[in-house]
Amino acid sequence: MSPGKVVEYNVAGIDMSGLYPAPFPDDVPIIELKTISLAKLLEKDQAETQRMFEICQDPGFFYLDLTDHPDGLQMLRDVVSCCRLGQSIFPNKPMEEKKSFKTRDRIGVFDMGYFTKDVLPDGEPRYSETINIPMTEMFSPPSEHQKDFQLPSWLAPHVDLYRTTMRQGNKLANVIFSVLEDALRLKPGTITSAHQLADPSSDFLRLLRYTGVKPGKTIDQLTFPAHKDAISLAILFTWLGGLQIPASDATWIGPEKVTEDSWRWVKPVPGTAIVNLGDAMEILTNKVLKSGLHRVIRAPGKQAPFDKYSVLIGTRPNNQLPMVPFTGSPLIPEQTAEQKNALVLTSEEWGTSKILGLETLLKKRDEDKEVLTFEH
């Protein structure tokens, strides 16, 4: 990157220049996401809140501009610190040491521990690696199942950063939920009360690293199948390309499948978060609000050789919330007879069922040897 590019990524006084090792290419098909102002959401600006509501019915992915409010700027600073922490940990800690931060011994939402799918002979992950900090253990009163929780020594010194970032993420999520409550004409607190910081919910702060492509290698480009999130809201911070969503005129060939030429790149925009609703909000509003299909592949063009780092805050309903549509809104349709007769799952049970379905999908993908390859 030329010296003249560095200042471009000093956003509102926050130095992000080290997070952009190469420019996003100008010869790939991108999708033009709308940008929503955090300041205007906090002001309950009528035009802005209506725009966001319409996006969330689309299904909605949007950029959230965090540079126009002090709370947003502080969140950006802390998220950049989280990203730099990932840059220092992922490539430098031995694999066995990273794996010592265990995931939960259960089938359920991935909210704690270190995970990578495949490890190369040199100890590097083949595709990606993830560290999840669980919000429950960070904020909830200790319970029997979490009394022995302890962050590893290489994560523990940064616990204040995790808590601050999670607190900001939960606050931001509830700003969005409050806007949606008003737009849906729900009783105040209907959505926000289901997403409180201290309620066990499998919320998480996720640090991610997608390894760069070595020159001359033909690789499996699709590190994870296209999917919708088993959460209420995702707040993603990323600095290199990789996220793709279907075009508005995509050709659908299944409930969660589009033709390859229907995918469009989401270009990261400095100073913004990429926000999308998950399946929980689609269920709780009986499909008035929509969950967005997406996938993450290798970074495009000149960005491909570089490791891609991201920070994700995942917000979910509290574990005991019944996963049935909210009542009291004239905009949310009544349940059908089939819906009324279906087994009602709690958020925790529903999350487990979603993960079981995803594991089946992953197994089928491996059996079918379904890959998306390109050469560098």
TORDO-233482 format. One record per residue (C-alpha): residue number from 1; residue in one letter; y, z, x. Coordinates in nm, 3 decimals. Each point is the difference from the previous one (the first is absolute). Layout:
REM TORDO-233482
- nr; rest; y; z; x
- NUM; A; Y; Z; X;
...
This chain:
REM TORDO-233482
- nr; rest; y; z; x
- 1; M; 0.000; 0.000; 0.000;
- 2; S; 0.340; -0.094; 0.135;
- 3; P; 0.258; 0.275; 0.072;
- 4; G; 0.219; -0.136; -0.279;
- 5; K; -0.263; 0.097; -0.257;
- 6; V; 0.001; 0.372; 0.079;
- 7; V; 0.322; 0.088; -0.181;
- 8; E; -0.136; -0.167; -0.316;
- 9; Y; -0.252; 0.277; -0.036;
- 10; N; 0.237; 0.288; 0.052;
- 11; V; 0.022; 0.072; -0.371;
- 12; A; 0.273; 0.233; -0.123;
- 13; G; -0.002; 0.172; 0.340;
- 14; I; -0.382; 0.033; 0.010;
- 15; D; -0.155; -0.170; 0.302;
- 16; M; -0.300; -0.206; -0.112;
- 17; S; 0.012; -0.256; 0.278;
- 18; G; -0.327; 0.107; 0.161;
- 19; L; -0.180; -0.065; -0.327;
- 20; Y; 0.073; -0.376; 0.004;
- 21; P; -0.174; -0.157; 0.302;
- 22; A; 0.030; -0.352; -0.146;
- 23; P; 0.190; -0.164; -0.285;
- 24; F; -0.157; -0.082; -0.333;
- 25; P; -0.081; -0.375; -0.009;
- 26; D; 0.209; -0.232; -0.214;
- 27; D; -0.281; -0.248; -0.070;
- 28; V; -0.228; 0.207; -0.227;
- 29; P; 0.025; 0.026; -0.381;
- 30; I; 0.171; 0.325; -0.099;
- 31; I; 0.062; 0.162; -0.335;
- 32; E; 0.357; 0.094; -0.085;
- 33; L; -0.016; 0.362; -0.111;
- 34; K; 0.295; 0.156; -0.177;
- 35; T; 0.188; 0.287; 0.163;
- 36; I; 0.074; 0.320; -0.192;
- 37; S; 0.270; 0.245; 0.109;
- 38; L; -0.102; 0.364; 0.043;
- 39; A; 0.360; 0.112; -0.054;
- 40; K; 0.018; -0.185; -0.331;
- 41; L; -0.333; 0.143; -0.116;
- 42; L; 0.126; 0.350; 0.071;
- 43; E; 0.316; -0.079; -0.195;
- 44; K; -0.218; -0.131; -0.288;
- 45; D; 0.195; -0.325; 0.015;
- 46; Q; -0.108; -0.178; -0.319;
- 47; A; -0.021; -0.350; 0.143;
- 48; E; -0.194; 0.113; 0.307;
- 49; T; -0.246; 0.219; -0.190;
- 50; Q; -0.068; -0.284; -0.245;
- 51; R; -0.062; -0.239; 0.291;
- 52; M; -0.254; 0.240; 0.149;
- 53; F; -0.171; 0.052; -0.334;
- 54; E; -0.037; -0.376; -0.043;
- 55; I; -0.142; -0.035; 0.352;
- 56; C; -0.257; 0.272; -0.074;
- 57; Q; -0.127; -0.203; -0.297;
- 58; D; -0.038; -0.316; 0.206;
- 59; P; -0.215; 0.143; 0.190;
- 60; G; 0.253; 0.152; 0.228;
- 61; F; 0.049; -0.002; 0.371;
- 62; F; 0.356; 0.056; 0.111;
- 63; Y; 0.210; 0.094; 0.299;
- 64; L; 0.169; 0.337; -0.036;
- 65; D; 0.323; 0.013; 0.201;
- 66; L; 0.018; 0.344; 0.162;
- 67; T; 0.315; -0.063; 0.202;
- 68; D; 0.247; 0.066; -0.283;
- 69; H; -0.071; 0.372; -0.048;
- 70; P; -0.028; 0.297; 0.241;
- 71; D; -0.346; 0.094; -0.131;
- 72; G; -0.123; -0.351; 0.067;
- 73; L; 0.143; -0.004; 0.350;
- 74; Q; -0.170; 0.329; 0.083;
- 75; M; -0.328; -0.136; -0.128;
- 76; L; 0.038; -0.308; 0.218;
- 77; R; 0.061; 0.217; 0.307;
- 78; D; -0.310; 0.207; -0.067;
- 79; V; -0.220; -0.299; -0.079;
- 80; V; 0.107; -0.167; 0.325;
- 81; S; -0.099; 0.323; 0.178;
- 82; C; -0.340; -0.014; -0.175;
- 83; C; -0.045; -0.361; 0.112;
- 84; R; 0.085; 0.084; 0.361;
- 85; L; -0.249; 0.287; -0.021;
- 86; G; -0.265; -0.251; -0.106;
- 87; Q; 0.098; -0.223; 0.291;
- 88; S; -0.055; 0.288; 0.241;
- 89; I; -0.329; 0.124; -0.151;
- 90; F; -0.204; -0.301; -0.110;
- 91; P; -0.024; -0.198; 0.328;
- 92; N; -0.009; 0.303; 0.230;
- 93; K; -0.244; 0.249; -0.153;
- 94; P; -0.372; -0.054; 0.069;
- 95; M; -0.196; -0.114; -0.304;
- 96; E; -0.216; 0.311; -0.012;
- 97; E; 0.307; 0.222; 0.005;
- 98; K; 0.155; -0.190; -0.289;
- 99; K; -0.325; 0.018; -0.195;
- 100; S; 0.004; 0.377; 0.038;
- 101; F; 0.254; 0.004; -0.285;
- 102; K; -0.267; -0.022; -0.267;
- 103; T; 0.030; -0.165; -0.339;
- 104; R; -0.109; 0.198; -0.304;
- 105; D; -0.375; 0.028; -0.052;
- 106; R; 0.008; -0.168; -0.341;
- 107; I; 0.032; -0.330; -0.181;
- 108; G; 0.358; -0.009; -0.118;
- 109; V; 0.356; -0.099; 0.079;
- 110; F; 0.063; -0.024; 0.375;
- 111; D; 0.271; 0.258; 0.057;
- 112; M; -0.102; 0.182; 0.320;
- 113; G; -0.128; -0.072; 0.346;
- 114; Y; -0.039; -0.289; 0.243;
- 115; F; -0.185; -0.320; -0.090;
- 116; T; -0.081; -0.333; 0.156;
- 117; K; -0.265; -0.242; -0.125;
- 118; D; -0.121; -0.165; 0.321;
- 119; V; 0.045; 0.091; 0.366;
- 120; L; -0.024; -0.254; 0.282;
- 121; P; -0.192; 0.073; 0.323;
- 122; D; 0.329; 0.084; 0.175;
- 123; G; 0.068; 0.276; -0.253;
- 124; E; 0.270; -0.190; -0.188;
- 125; P; -0.018; -0.045; -0.378;
- 126; R; -0.099; -0.351; -0.101;
- 127; Y; 0.250; -0.020; -0.284;
- 128; S; 0.198; 0.312; -0.076;
- 129; E; 0.005; 0.378; 0.015;
- 130; T; 0.150; 0.263; -0.226;
- 131; I; 0.111; 0.362; 0.015;
- 132; N; 0.051; 0.171; -0.335;
- 133; I; 0.188; 0.328; -0.035;
- 134; P; -0.088; 0.162; -0.337;
- 135; M; 0.287; 0.124; -0.213;
- 136; T; -0.216; 0.258; -0.176;
- 137; E; -0.068; 0.196; 0.317;
- 138; M; 0.364; -0.032; 0.106;
- 139; F; 0.151; 0.148; -0.318;
- 140; S; -0.255; 0.152; -0.237;
- 141; P; -0.097; 0.369; 0.015;
- 142; P; -0.322; 0.030; 0.204;
- 143; S; -0.315; -0.035; -0.207;
- 144; E; -0.363; 0.057; 0.081;
- 145; H; -0.065; -0.363; 0.098;
- 146; Q; 0.300; -0.023; 0.233;
- 147; K; 0.020; 0.347; 0.157;
- 148; D; -0.142; -0.130; 0.328;
- 149; F; 0.227; -0.305; 0.015;
- 150; Q; 0.154; -0.057; 0.340;
- 151; L; 0.173; -0.297; 0.153;
- 152; P; -0.131; -0.101; 0.344;
- 153; S; 0.205; 0.107; 0.300;
- 154; W; 0.145; -0.350; 0.044;
- 155; L; 0.138; -0.002; -0.357;
- 156; A; 0.087; 0.365; -0.060;
- 157; P; 0.327; 0.008; 0.202;
- 158; H; 0.155; -0.248; -0.243;
- 159; V; -0.078; 0.182; -0.326;
- 160; D; 0.368; 0.047; -0.086;
- 161; L; 0.049; -0.377; 0.019;
- 162; Y; -0.294; -0.060; -0.236;
- 163; R; 0.125; 0.255; -0.251;
- 164; T; 0.355; -0.135; 0.004;
- 165; T; -0.118; -0.358; -0.042;
- 166; M; -0.242; 0.092; -0.280;
- 167; R; 0.266; 0.202; -0.180;
- 168; Q; 0.241; -0.291; 0.017;
- 169; G; -0.270; -0.241; -0.117;
- 170; N; -0.087; 0.215; -0.300;
- 171; K; 0.369; 0.035; -0.087;
- 172; L; 0.049; -0.376; 0.026;
- 173; A; -0.309; -0.068; -0.212;
- 174; N; 0.133; 0.231; -0.270;
- 175; V; 0.337; -0.174; 0.002;
- 176; I; -0.191; -0.317; -0.090;
- 177; F; -0.221; 0.179; -0.253;
- 178; S; 0.306; 0.154; -0.167;
- 179; V; 0.154; -0.346; -0.040;
- 180; L; -0.326; -0.126; -0.152;
- 181; E; -0.014; 0.298; -0.240;
- 182; D; 0.345; -0.089; -0.130;
- 183; A; -0.080; -0.371; -0.025;
- 184; L; -0.324; 0.072; -0.189;
- 185; R; 0.182; 0.250; -0.224;
- 186; L; -0.245; 0.272; 0.093;
- 187; K; 0.082; 0.368; -0.015;
- 188; P; 0.168; 0.105; 0.329;
- 189; G; -0.262; 0.136; 0.240;
- 190; T; -0.292; -0.196; -0.148;
- 191; I; -0.061; -0.192; 0.324;
- 192; T; 0.179; 0.220; 0.253;
- 193; S; -0.187; 0.317; -0.102;
- 194; A; -0.325; -0.177; 0.087;
- 195; H; 0.118; -0.066; 0.357;
- 196; Q; 0.117; 0.333; 0.135;
- 197; L; -0.007; 0.073; 0.371;
- 198; A; -0.216; 0.314; -0.009;
- 199; D; -0.257; -0.119; -0.255;
- 200; P; -0.335; -0.110; 0.149;
- 201; S; 0.005; -0.376; -0.035;
- 202; S; -0.140; -0.173; 0.312;
- 203; D; 0.350; -0.119; 0.091;
- 204; F; 0.028; -0.099; 0.364;
- 205; L; 0.215; -0.106; 0.290;
- 206; R; -0.179; -0.284; 0.180;
- 207; L; 0.060; -0.132; 0.352;
- 208; L; -0.156; -0.342; 0.062;
- 209; R; -0.059; -0.226; 0.294;
- 210; Y; -0.126; -0.357; -0.029;
- 211; T; -0.103; -0.129; 0.341;
- 212; G; 0.155; -0.321; 0.129;
- 213; V; -0.192; -0.322; 0.053;
- 214; K; -0.117; -0.082; 0.350;
- 215; P; 0.087; -0.361; 0.102;
- 216; G; -0.277; -0.256; -0.042;
- 217; K; -0.201; 0.209; -0.244;
- 218; T; -0.127; -0.108; -0.340;
- 219; I; 0.007; 0.312; -0.213;
- 220; D; -0.059; 0.125; -0.348;
- 221; Q; 0.353; -0.003; -0.132;
- 222; L; -0.066; 0.191; -0.321;
- 223; T; -0.041; 0.362; 0.110;
- 224; F; -0.031; 0.129; -0.356;
- 225; P; -0.063; -0.178; -0.333;
- 226; A; 0.282; -0.069; -0.243;
- 227; H; 0.036; 0.302; -0.227;
- 228; K; 0.218; 0.215; -0.221;
- 229; D; 0.078; 0.357; 0.102;
- 230; A; -0.173; 0.302; -0.159;
- 231; I; 0.331; 0.187; -0.005;
- 232; S; 0.318; 0.023; -0.206;
- 233; L; 0.248; -0.123; 0.259;
- 234; A; -0.010; -0.133; 0.355;
- 235; I; 0.302; 0.024; 0.232;
- 236; L; -0.067; -0.217; 0.304;
- 237; F; 0.198; -0.026; 0.323;
- 238; T; -0.103; -0.282; 0.229;
- 239; W; 0.173; -0.199; 0.271;
- 240; L; -0.229; -0.298; 0.060;
- 241; G; -0.144; -0.243; -0.255;
- 242; G; -0.346; 0.033; -0.150;
- 243; L; 0.047; 0.098; -0.363;
- 244; Q; -0.064; -0.282; -0.247;
- 245; I; 0.028; -0.015; -0.379;
- 246; P; -0.071; -0.286; -0.241;
- 247; A; 0.270; -0.253; -0.081;
- 248; S; 0.156; 0.016; -0.346;
- 249; D; -0.186; -0.322; -0.087;
- 250; A; -0.325; 0.106; 0.167;
- 251; T; -0.327; -0.158; -0.111;
- 252; W; -0.222; 0.285; -0.119;
- 253; I; -0.375; -0.045; 0.032;
- 254; G; -0.099; 0.353; -0.098;
- 255; P; 0.149; 0.335; -0.111;
- 256; E; 0.097; 0.085; 0.359;
- 257; K; -0.042; -0.333; 0.176;
- 258; V; 0.231; -0.294; 0.064;
- 259; T; -0.041; -0.325; 0.190;
- 260; E; 0.079; 0.013; 0.371;
- 261; D; 0.310; -0.217; -0.039;
- 262; S; 0.142; 0.247; -0.252;
- 263; W; 0.069; 0.272; 0.257;
- 264; R; 0.355; 0.060; 0.126;
- 265; W; 0.128; 0.210; 0.290;
- 266; V; 0.225; 0.300; -0.056;
- 267; K; 0.263; -0.002; 0.272;
- 268; P; 0.093; 0.351; 0.118;
- 269; V; 0.371; 0.070; -0.047;
- 270; P; 0.156; 0.262; 0.232;
- 271; G; 0.134; 0.302; -0.186;
- 272; T; -0.225; -0.040; -0.304;
- 273; A; -0.333; 0.127; -0.126;
- 274; I; -0.244; -0.230; -0.180;
- 275; V; -0.088; 0.169; -0.330;
- 276; N; -0.275; -0.082; -0.247;
- 277; L; -0.172; 0.167; -0.291;
- 278; G; -0.371; 0.075; 0.006;
- 279; D; -0.272; -0.007; -0.263;
- 280; A; 0.073; 0.353; -0.122;
- 281; M; 0.335; -0.106; -0.147;
- 282; E; -0.162; -0.299; -0.168;
- 283; I; -0.251; 0.228; -0.171;
- 284; L; 0.252; 0.269; -0.094;
- 285; T; 0.232; -0.256; -0.164;
- 286; N; -0.282; -0.206; -0.157;
- 287; K; 0.096; -0.301; 0.213;
- 288; V; 0.372; 0.003; -0.077;
- 289; L; 0.052; 0.060; 0.372;
- 290; K; -0.212; -0.207; 0.235;
- 291; S; -0.189; 0.064; 0.322;
- 292; G; 0.041; -0.268; 0.265;
- 293; L; -0.282; -0.184; 0.176;
- 294; H; 0.054; -0.026; 0.375;
- 295; R; -0.173; -0.029; 0.335;
- 296; V; 0.081; 0.065; 0.365;
- 297; I; -0.092; -0.255; 0.265;
- 298; R; 0.097; -0.056; 0.363;
- 299; A; 0.368; -0.042; 0.078;
- 300; P; 0.121; -0.362; -0.006;
- 301; G; 0.120; -0.232; 0.277;
- 302; K; 0.142; 0.156; 0.315;
- 303; Q; -0.053; 0.348; -0.147;
- 304; A; -0.381; -0.038; 0.000;
- 305; P; -0.068; 0.119; 0.360;
- 306; F; 0.181; 0.330; -0.058;
- 307; D; -0.139; 0.316; -0.154;
- 308; K; 0.143; 0.050; -0.349;
- 309; Y; 0.094; 0.356; -0.100;
- 310; S; 0.071; 0.118; -0.353;
- 311; V; 0.075; 0.325; -0.183;
- 312; L; -0.115; 0.041; -0.360;
- 313; I; 0.069; 0.277; -0.250;
- 314; G; -0.249; 0.001; -0.286;
- 315; T; 0.085; 0.189; -0.320;
- 316; R; -0.267; 0.077; -0.260;
- 317; P; -0.019; 0.196; -0.327;
- 318; N; -0.113; 0.360; 0.033;
- 319; N; -0.376; 0.027; 0.015;
- 320; Q; -0.041; 0.145; -0.351;
- 321; L; 0.215; -0.251; -0.190;
- 322; P; -0.203; -0.185; -0.268;
- 323; M; 0.014; -0.372; 0.073;
- 324; V; 0.102; -0.115; -0.347;
- 325; P; 0.324; -0.170; -0.109;
- 326; F; 0.304; 0.220; -0.054;
- 327; T; 0.101; 0.061; -0.362;
- 328; G; 0.347; 0.027; -0.146;
- 329; S; 0.137; -0.335; 0.118;
- 330; P; 0.072; -0.282; -0.247;
- 331; L; -0.063; -0.244; 0.287;
- 332; I; -0.351; 0.116; 0.091;
- 333; P; -0.266; -0.153; -0.230;
- 334; E; -0.240; 0.222; -0.191;
- 335; Q; -0.348; 0.021; 0.147;
- 336; T; -0.258; -0.236; -0.139;
- 337; A; -0.313; 0.136; -0.167;
- 338; E; -0.193; -0.087; 0.316;
- 339; Q; 0.247; 0.197; 0.214;
- 340; K; -0.016; 0.301; -0.232;
- 341; N; -0.380; 0.005; 0.023;
- 342; A; -0.012; -0.033; 0.378;
- 343; L; -0.076; 0.293; 0.228;
- 344; V; 0.322; 0.166; 0.113;
- 345; L; 0.013; 0.056; 0.376;
- 346; T; 0.233; 0.229; 0.188;
- 347; S; 0.213; -0.157; 0.272;
- 348; E; -0.239; 0.139; 0.262;
- 349; E; -0.306; -0.142; -0.178;
- 350; W; 0.172; -0.333; -0.056;
- 351; G; 0.091; -0.021; 0.370;
- 352; T; -0.364; 0.056; 0.092;
- 353; S; -0.112; -0.276; -0.237;
- 354; K; 0.254; -0.239; 0.153;
- 355; I; -0.127; 0.073; 0.351;
- 356; L; -0.360; -0.059; -0.110;
- 357; G; 0.105; -0.337; -0.137;
- 358; L; 0.180; -0.084; 0.323;
- 359; E; -0.305; 0.091; 0.208;
- 360; T; -0.206; -0.239; -0.212;
- 361; L; 0.257; -0.273; 0.063;
- 362; L; -0.003; 0.063; 0.375;
- 363; K; -0.380; -0.007; 0.008;
- 364; K; -0.006; -0.331; -0.186;
- 365; R; 0.261; -0.145; 0.235;
- 366; D; -0.217; 0.093; 0.300;
- 367; E; -0.313; -0.139; -0.164;
- 368; D; 0.174; -0.326; -0.088;
- 369; K; 0.149; -0.015; 0.351;
- 370; E; 0.334; -0.073; -0.167;
- 371; V; 0.262; -0.042; 0.270;
- 372; L; 0.340; -0.157; 0.043;
- 373; T; 0.035; -0.132; 0.353;
- 374; F; 0.262; -0.162; 0.213;
- 375; E; 0.040; -0.072; 0.366;
- 376; H; 0.261; 0.119; 0.248;
